[in-house]
Amino acid sequence: MKVALVHYRIAHAGGLERRLLNYTRYFLDRGDEVTLLFAQRDPSVKLPKQVILRHLPVRLYPKPLRMGAFGNKVKKELEKGGYDFDLSLGRTPGAQLLVCPGNHRGFLHHMERRWRYTDAIEARLDIKAFESAQHILAASHQMKEELVDWYMVPEEKISVLYPPSDVSRFSNALKTQQAALRKKWGMSPAKKNFLFVSYSHRRKGLSILLELFRELQQEPFQLYIAGEKPKRPLPANITYLDFIEQMPELYAAADYLIHPAFYEPFGQIVTESLQCGTPVLVSATTGAGELLCPDEGMVVPNQQVSNWVQGLHELISRNLKVPPKFAERNGLTLPQHMKEMLTIWADLPRP
């Protein structure tokens, strides 16, 4: 069949960008014809030669209006017809299926941030995309509830479809090498080593971790930060590791992943960590927490540091061991994910 995949940019970085490339390869492997509709492309991204590229440029528009302009061009392109299946990974109107990894009103609510003039533009992009999509694929039940409560989207128009995990890259097989990996990454065997992965520290809750680990300086705990460099001074029990490409090794080396996000509609680092056999401690506003079983980690009910101190100690006392194949057990492999997506699409009413 003829497939159209829509995303603002084609790049290496970012969860949605990785999904775009994975979806592209999946459909090509099935023998489908794949067209990518995009506004920006990193030339270093190598695409299969069979892919049809449809560039919809918006650089001449003011920056706050570019996403809206791209969406209008996408809508016109899809209205021309000719595609059997189309999926948008961003806030563009007119798609049969719309991936919803987050929403702007939810972000403002959880971050307790006042509206600015650009926020009205962002919220309007959400509204247009949600209203015109035939069906929405929410990243979590938390996200589905926000769409219903804040955007008045009918429940029957939304399905929860968790983001897929790359099981070829993330596996608990590396956990057998934990001692050697700890040595490689400088983690002490005499301490409990926590990992925090973030490229958006304010939203992901770095402020909570700084306060938490300052309170724990007399205890045998060490926090390692991968991703964006913190701008604040770090206490001795927090180590910054820089951007790390070998994330499976880092997940396997750590004893726990900690993620106190103020707003995280899903959080693939959580499922990646669990797939590597590492338990997690996450906030109640992290969508991936919906998948946790007692052997896999804990959810902290709010962002009060005292609750995180209590949660951290309780987590350690449980001596958790994540069962193998977390992704497979939860339907998060790419084939499982795509099978569910195509089933949802097949059930949509046809014009």
N, C-alpha and C positions, 0 to 999 in steps of 0.2 A: 504494500500500500504506500501511498504518498504521505510522508510525515513532515510536519512543520514544527520545529522547536524554536521557541522565542526566548531570548535573554539579551539584556542590554549590552553586556560585554562578553567576549570570549577571552578568557585569561586562565592562568595557572592557579592563581590564588583564590581562596574562598570556597565554601562548601557548595554553593549553588553552581559556581563555575565548574567544579569537579563533577557535579551531577549532570550538567549539560553534556560534558564530554562522555560520561558513562552512558547516558541515555542514547547519545549519538551512536556509539559503538554497538549498543544492544540492538537498536533497530537495523543498523547495517548488517549485523551478523544474522538477523532474521531474513535478510534479503530485501528490506524496504528501501525506498528512495527517501533520503533525508535532506531537508532544506533547513538551514539555520538562518533565522532573522535576527539581526544584531545591529548595534550602533557603533560599538568599539571592538577592536580586535588587537590583541597582543600578537605581533608577527612571529614571536618565538613559539607560539602554540602550533604544533604540527597536527593537522587534521587529515583523516583519510581522504584520498583523492576523489572518492566517490561522493563526498559531501558537496551539496550545492549551497553556495554562500549568497545570501541576499542582504547586502549592506544597505541600511536605512540611516543615512547620516543626519546628525542633529547639531553639529558643532557650531553652526551659525546662530543658534538660539542662545539666549542668556542661560547660564548654568541652572538656575532653579526651574527653568521651563523645559529642559532637555528631555527628561523622562516622560513628561506629558506629550511632547512632540513626537517622541519615539512611539509612544502608545498609539497616537492617532495614525501614524504611518503603518503600524502593525495591523490595526483594525481594518484599514483600507485594503491592505495586502490579503488578509484572511477573508475579507468579504468578496474578493474576486473569485474565491472558490478554488477548486482544483486539488485541495488537500483532503485526504480521508481522515486524518488524525492530526490535531494540533494541540500543543501544550505550551503554556507560558510559564516561565520560571520567575517572572517579575510582575510588577503592577501595570500590566497592559490590558486594555479592554478587547473584547471580541473573541476570546479563546474558548474552545470547547472545555478544556481542563485548565485550571489555574492553580499552580502551586502557591500555597500561602505559608511562608516560613515566619511571618511576623506581621504586625500592623502598627500604624503610627500612633493611633489613639492608645493602644495598649502600652507602647513604649513610653509615651508621655505620662500615662497614669502611674506606671510602676516606678518611673524615675522621678516622679513628683516634680515635673518640670512645667513651667508656665508656657503657654502657647506663644509662639512668635509668628510673624507674618508668613514665613516659609512653611510653618506647620500646617497652615490652612491648605497650602498647595499639596503637601504630602498627604494629608487626610483625603483631599479630593481625588488624588490618584487612586487611593484605596477604594473609595466609594465607586468610582467609575469601573474599576476592574472587577470588584465583587458583584456589582449589579449586572454587568454584561456577560460575565462568564457563565457557561452552561452548568458547570459544576466546579466546586472548589475542593482542593486537597489540602486540608489543614495539617500542620506539622505535629499536632498533639491535640488531646481533648481540651487542654487549657486554651489552645488557639481557637478551637471550635466554639467554646463558650464565649470568648471575646468577640468573635464575629457575630454571634447571635445577640449578645447583650449590647454591644456598642455600635454595630453596623446594621442591626435588624435583618441579617441574612437568615432566610428560612433554614431550619435545621436539616430538612431533607435535601437541601442544595449543597450540603457539606459532608464529606467523608474524611475521617482521620486516616492519614497515610504517613507513617513515620519515615523519615529519611533513611536511605539504605546505607549499609556499612560495606566497606571494601574488605571482604574476608581474605582476599589474596594478599593483603598487606597487613591487616591486623589479626593476630592469632595468639591464643594463650600458649602456643608452643614455646614462645620466647621466655615464658615465666620460668622454665627449667634452667635458664641461664641468668637468673636474677642476680646471683652473687657476682658474676663477672660483669654484668651490666652496671651494677651499683658501683663497682670499682671504676669502670670506664667513665661514668658520669659524676664521679666524686661523691657518691652518697655513702654515708657511714653505716656499717652494719650494726653499730651500737645504738642507732637512733631509728625512730619511725619517720620515714621520709614521705612527705606529702608533695603532690604535684599540682600546680595551678597553670592552666594554659589559657592565655587571653591576648586578644588584639584590641580590646575595648575595655580598659581597666575600670572605668567608672561604672559601666553597665554590668560588668562581670563581678564586681564586688571586691576589688583589691583593697579598698578602704577598710572593709571588715577584716580581711586577712592581716593587714598591718596591725590593727588593734588586737586581734586575736593572738598573733604570735609574739607581740610584745608582752602579753600577759603570760605566755608560756615559756619565757626565756630560761627559766630554771628547770624546765623539763626536757627530756631527751627527744625533742621533736625538731625537724628541719623542714622548711618549705622551699621548694624549687619552682621558679617562675620561668616559663617558656613563652616566647612571643614578644610582645611590645615591651620595650624597656621602661620600667617605672621611673617617674620623674621625682619621686620622693626618696629621701634617704631610707635605707633598709636596715633593720636590726640584724644582729649577727646570726640569728637563726633563720634568716631568709637569704637565699642565693638566687641571683639572676643568671640564667643560662643562655640568653640570646634566642634568636630564631633557630629552631632545631628541625632539620629535615627528617631525621631518624626518629620520628615520634613513636613508632611501635616499640623501639628499644627503651625509650624514656618511660612509656606507660608500664612496661614490664619491670623496669628497674624500681619504680616507686612502690611504696607499700599501699598508698591510697591516692586517689584523685580527690581534690577538694574544689568545690565550685559554688560559691555563695552569691550567685548572680541575682541582681535586682530584677532583671527581665531577660529570660532566655526561653523563647517559645519551644525550643527542643534542646539543642546542645549536643552535637555529634561527638564532641570530645568525651562525653559521658559514656556513650555506647562504644566508642573506640576503646576507651579504658577497660570497660567490662569485657569486651571481646578479647583483650590482652590479658584477662585474668586479674585485673586490679580493682578492688572494691572502691566505692565512691561515697562521698558525703556532699550532698547537694541541697540547694535551697528549694522551698516549696514552689517557687516561681520558675523552676527549671522543668520544662515539659518532659524531658527524658526520664525524670523521676517517676513518671507514671508506670514505667516498665520494671522498676526495681522489685526484686524478691528479697526476703529477709537475709539470704546468704550473700547478697550482692552490694548492700550498702544501706544508707539511711538518708531520710529527708528531714532537714531542719525547718521548722514551721515558719520562721521569720528571720529577719536580719539582726536581731539583737545578739550582741557579742556573747553575752552570758549563755545563750542557748547554743551557740557554736562551740563554746568551751565544753559544755555538757555533752553535746552531740559527738564531739571529737573523742572524748574519753570513753563514751559508751561504744562508739564504733570500734575502738581499739580493744575494748574488753570482750567483744564478741568473737574475736579471732576468726574472721570471715575467710571463706575460700570460695571464689566464684566458680561455679561449674563450667565446664568447657562449652564452647560454641554458643555464646550468648546471642549472637546475631541470628544464627540458624533457628534457635529456640523461639525467637521473637519475630520471625518473619522479616528480618532486616537485610537479608542478602539481596543483591541486585535482581536475580531471577525471581525471587519471592515478591519483591517490591513491584517489579514490572508486571508480574502476573496479576497482582491485585489491582494495579492501575488500569490495566487493559480490561479487566472484568468490570470495573466501574464505568469505563468508557463504553463498553459494549452494551451496558444497560441504559445508557442515555437515550432519550427519545430522539429520533431522527426527523429532520424537517420534512 
